[in-house]
């Protein structure tokens, strides 16, 4: 009985906190994914930009600091076209675009 209660409490905590991690943990990734969806990428250079990852620090053309916050997005010579998105303002530590 006690094991069932502990399992129920853990499941409840996961259900409560999981949406919060989805909303807050990948804010920078979501912002960059919004950019990706507004760009025409004929050479598919942004294919590694997967919004389901915890953060975008593993994506090509993205550099992060020690806190896993985006500091650089280098898209030069990528033959991209399109428009920038306001969500880029969520990249609080961005130094280079």
N, C-alpha and C positions, 0 to 999 in steps of 0.2 A: 504494500500500500504506500509506504513512504517513497519507494522508488518511483511509483507512478506520479506522485505529487511533484517530486523533483523534476521528472521528465515533463510534466505539464507546465511547470513554471518556466523551465528552459525554453520550451516551445513557444510559450506566450511571450517571453522576452525577445526571442528571435523575430516573431511576427511583429512585435511593436517596434523594434529598432531597425529591422531590415529596410523598411521604406526610408528611414532617415539616412542610412548610408547610401542608398540609391540617389537620394536628392542632393546630399551635401558632398559626398566623397569624390564625385566626378564632375564637379562644376566646371573645371577648366577643360576637361575632355569634352563635356557637352558644348561648351563655347566653341572649341575648335571643330567639333563635328558640325555645328551650325554653319561655320565658315565653309567647311568641305561641301556641304549640301548646296551652297550658293555659288560654288566655283565649277567651272568647266575644266575638267582634268583629262585632256586627250591622251596623255601618256600614263595615266593611272599611277601617278607618283604618290598619291595620298591613300593608297589601298591599305596601308598599315594603320590608318586612323580608325581604330575600333572603339566605339563609344562604350562598349561593355567592359572594358578594362578599368581597373581601379583608378588609374591616372594615365595621362598621355605621355609619360616620360619614356616609354619604350617605342613610341612612334618615330618613324623616319622624319627628319626635318624639324624635330622638336627637341629643344635642350631644356633641362630642368636644373634647378639648384639643389643643394643638399636636403632641402625640405620637400622635395618632389613638387615644386611649383614651377610652372613654365616661365622661363626667362627669355627664350629665343625661339622664334619660328622663322626658319630660313627657307623661303620658297622661290628664291631667285633662280632663273634659268629653268623653271619647271613648266613653262609654256601654259600657265594657268590663266584663265580669264574669268571675270565675274565681278561681284561686288563684295566689299567687306560687310561684316554684320555687327550690330551694336553689342552683341554678346562678347565681343573681344574685350570690352571694358571689364569683364569678370577676371581677366588675366592680370591680377593686381601687381605681379612682379615682372611683367613683360618689359624687356629692355630693347628688344630688336624684333622687327617684323619686316 
